[in-house]
Amino acid sequence: MNDDLLSDIEGSVGRLRLNRPKALHALNLSMCDAMLHALEAWRTDADVAAIMLDHAEGRGFCAGGDIRMLGDSGASDGVAARAFFHTEYRLNHRLFTYAKPIVAFMDGLTMGGGVGIALPCRYRVATENTRFAMPETGIGLFPDVGGGWFLSRLPGRIGQFLALTGHRLDGAEAHALGLATHYLPAAALPDAKAAILADPAALDAALAVAAVAPPPACLLDRRDEIDRLFASDVLEDVFAALEADDGAFAAEQLAILRTKSPQAMKVSLRLLYDGGLMQSFADEMVQEYAVATRVVQRHDFIEGVRAVIVDKDHRPRWQPATPDAVTDHVIDQIFAPLPEAEAWTPA
């Protein structure tokens, strides 16, 4: 029995409910493993017509992964971190390729690993409570769990902007960008879920009935600026564009980027460039696993976890400290394929 994940069947719907309220439902290895096992069991169960993914008590949908564990592991032999990534990425891939419809309710904080389990689902519901972000560059990591695939497919340079800055989207913005398929008032969720449980074959209709027109997506007003300022896949060029612009928006983004890991930002830009060319989601996960297993044991991730999670001084000392000091050679080493025996494979 895994109390961190509530897994059962109601009627003809398989239910997965994240249940770590004190950790904002952040994912650990046992939760990912339990979800994988449930999805495998329901895959061939003719009595299960659809899957519902949400959280139980407390705030947030899912705040991410078990960052402190990853930091501790990265600072030692990395074995536990590799085990977590391998299983988590298998879960991401299983959700992406699952034949039965899955609806994820992103009601609240949806970051990092939470994004990774929501975006592969066929139906993704945002509300006025949704706060959607991939903030990994602030801890020396990168937008993994499929981020290279999903963010690279957003309009213009929005994906690069989100990957570098960790900007939080609200529910309306997530919906406008296609990251959410439906926008519902949070108060309408209980009735929508009840309708799906009563008749999963009418899932589309249940969400359509409950959906409302979202408020304006304010970030899209900045689309031209974002496309211009974040046009380059070279981090130094992005900094130069921001420094040359005298607008308040550019100044704000420049200040944000100066707090992020230069190595992590370069990794992120490379990841999105490669991700846009990937032929399959499995190929994306193979590369992200190779990158993650290396980044998690490098200085910036261990230092980022110290500064943000452990000591909470929010004053990380990045090495190298500037974009120009992160060489192409280092990035190439991070992105090199793993030996076949160590590489990620689907479940």
N, C-alpha and C positions, 0 to 999 in steps of 0.2 A: 504493500500500500504506500503510495507516494502522496503525502498530504500537501505537497507543494503544487500538485496538479490534480484537479478533480476531473476524472474521466468516467463517463457513463453514457448509456443510451436512453434517451427519452423519446418514446414513440418510435419514429423511424429516423431520428436524428442522433448522430454521435456528438456528444458534447465534450469539449476540452475547455476547462476553466483554470486559468492561472491563479494560483492561490498562495502568493507570498506578499501579503499586503504591507508588511513592515519594510520590505525591500522594493516596493512599487512593482511587484511581480516580476522582478528581474530573473532571467533564465539561469538555471544551473544545469549541470550535466544530467542529473536524474530526471528533471522535467523534460529535457529534450529527448532523452531515451524513452520515457513513458509516452510521450506524444508519438514518437516513431512507432512504438509497439501498438498503440491504439489504432493508428492510421493503417498499419499493416493488417490488423485483425478486421477492421471495418471495410477494407478494400474489397474483400471477397464475400462480405456478409450481405446477402440479398435483402435483409431486413433493414439495412442502413441506407437511406436514400441521400442524405446530405450531412455535412459536418458544420457545427457552430463553434467558433473560437472566440472566447471573450475572457474576462477576468471575474473572479468571485468578489469578495468583500474588498473595500478600501478604494483608494484613489488610483488613477492611472490604468492604462492597459498593460504596458510592459516597458519598464525603464531601460531595458537593455540586457546585457549579459553579466555574468559574475566577474566583474572587473577586478575586484580585490584578489580573487583566486588566481586570475590570469597574471596579475602582477607578481604575486608570490611565486607562482610557477615559473614565470619568465626570468625571475631573479635567480632561480636555481637551475634545474635540468630541463624545464619546459615540457616535461612528460604530461602533466595534468592539463596544461594549456592545449597541447596538441590533441589530446583525447577529447576535450570539450569542443574545439573547433571542428574536429572530424565528425562528431555526432551532430553538432548544431548545423553544420553545412549539409549533412545528409537529411536533416529535418527540413531545411530550406528547400532542398531539391525535391523531396517527397511532396511537399505542399505544392510546389510549382508544377509537378507532373501528375498530380492526383486526378483521377478520372471523375470522381464524384464532386459535386459542387461544395465549396467551402466558403462560408461567410465569416469574416473577421470584423469584430466590433471594436474600432479604435477610439473608444470613448475615454479620453484622458491622455496622459503622457505616452507617446509612442516613439521610442528612441532606440537606435542601434539594433540590438537583437529583437526588439519588438517590431521594428520595421521589417526585419528579416523573416518573421513569421506571418506578418500581415500582407505584405505586397505580393507574395506568390498566390494568394487566395483569389478565387474568381470574383468574389464580392467583398468589397472593402468599405466599411461604413465609417464615415467621419461625423462628428457632432461639434457643437460649440465648445466642447471641452477638449477637443483634440489639439495636441501640441506635438507636431511631427518633426523629428530632427535626426540627423546623423552627425553628432558632435565629436566624432572620434579624434580629429586632428588636435583637439585640446588636451588629449592625454597621450599624444604620440602614436596613436593608432590610425586607422583609415576606415572609410565607410565600407565595411565588409558585408557578410551575410547577403551577398548579391548586389550590393550597392553599385559595383562597377557596371552591372547589367542595367539596373533600373534607372540610376541617375543619368547614365550616358544617353538614355532614350527620352529624356525630358526635352521640352522645346528650347531651342537656342542654347544658351550657356547657363541656364538655370541650374542644371545638375552640378556643374563645376562650382558655381557660386555656393550651393548648399554644401558640397563636399568640403570646400576650403574653409568656409566661415562657420559651419554648424548651425546656420540660421534656423530658427523654429518657425515652421509653418502653422497657421491655424487651420481649422477644419475646412473653411471655405477655400483657402489657398490650396490645400491638399486635393480638394475636389476639382478645382479649376485646372490643376496640373495633371489630372487623371490618376493621381496616386490613390484617391478614394473614388469608388464607383457611385456612391450614394451619400447624400447629406441628410441626416435626420436630427431633429431635436432630441437631446438626451432623454427628455420626458417621454418620448415616443418609443424608446427602445424596448421596454417591457412588453408592450402590445405587439410590436413587430416580432420579437422573439417568440411570443406565444403563438402568433399566427404561423410562423415557420415550423414550430414544433407540432402544431395541429395538422399542417399540410405542407410538408417540405417540397412537394411537387409544385406548389404555388409560391416558391421562394421569391421569384422575380416580382410577382404581383404584390406580395407582402411588403417588400422593400419599396416598391413604386408607390404604393398607397401611403406609406408613412413618410416618404421623402418630401422635403420642402426645398424651395429655392434658397440657396445659401446666400449670405450677405456678400458684398463685394470682396474680391480677392485682391487685397491692397498691394501685395508684392508685385502683381502683374503690371501695376502702374510704373514699376521700375524696370520693366523688361528691356527697353532700349539701352538703359544705362548698364544693366547687368551684362547684356550681350557685348557691349563695347568694352567695358572695363575688365571683364573676365574672358576676353576673346581668345587669349593665347593658352596653349598647353605648356608653355614655359613659365615657371613660377616667377622668375625675375621680371618677365615682361608684364605679368599681372601687377606686381608691385610698382613697376614703372608707370603703368597706366593709371593706377590709383594715386600715385604721388603727383602725377602731372595734372590731375583733375582738381579744380578748385571748388567742387560742389560738396555739400555737407554729407551726402550719401557716400561718396568716395572716401571722404575723410573717416567716416564711421567704419567702413569696411577695412580700410588700411589699419586703423587702430586694432580692430579685431584680429586681423591676420598676424599682426606683430606679437600677439599672445600665443599663437599656435606653433606647433613643432614644424620647422622648415622641412625636415626629413619627411614627416607625415604628409605635409602638403604636396611635396613632390611625388610621393608614392600615390597619393590620391589622384593627382592629375594623370599620371601614367595609367593608373587603374581604369579611369573613365575612358581614356583614349583607347586602350586595349579592349575594354568592355564593349565599346560601340562596334567593334569588329568581330566580336565573338559569334560563332555560329550556333551555339547551344548554351543553355544555362549550366549544363554539366561542365562544359569547358571553362566557363566563368568560375565555377567553384573550385576546379582543379587549380587554377591560377591563384585565386584568393587564398586557398589553403597554403600554398607554397609561400606566398607573401606573408600571411599571418604568422606562420610558424617561425619566420625569421624576425619579423618586426617585434613580436612579443618578447624576444630575448635581447633586443637592442636597448641601448641606454635610454632613448627618449620615451619609450613606453613605460619602463620601470620608473623613470623620473616623473612622468606624467601621473601615474597612479599614486606615487608618493605625494605629489603636490596637491592633487585634487581629492583623492580618496582617503589617504592615510593621514598625512599631517594637515591637510586642508588649508595650507598657506596660499594656495593658488599662485605660487611664484616658481614655476618650473624653470630649471636651468637646462635649456636645450643644448645638445651637442651633435652636430655643429649648430651655432647660434644664428646663422644667417643663411638665406637661400643659396647664395653663390658658393658657400662652403660645402654644400651637399653635392657631391660629384655625380656625374652620370655613371661612373663606374660603380659607386655604392648602390645606386638605384638598380643597375643591371644585376648586381649580385643578389639583391633582395628579390628580384623578379625571375631569377633563373629557375627553370623547372626542377622539381625534386627528382631524385632517383625513383625509378618505377616502383620499387618495393616500399617507398615511403609516401607515395603520392596519394591524394584523396581519391576515393572511389564512391559512387552512389551506393545506397543501401540495396 
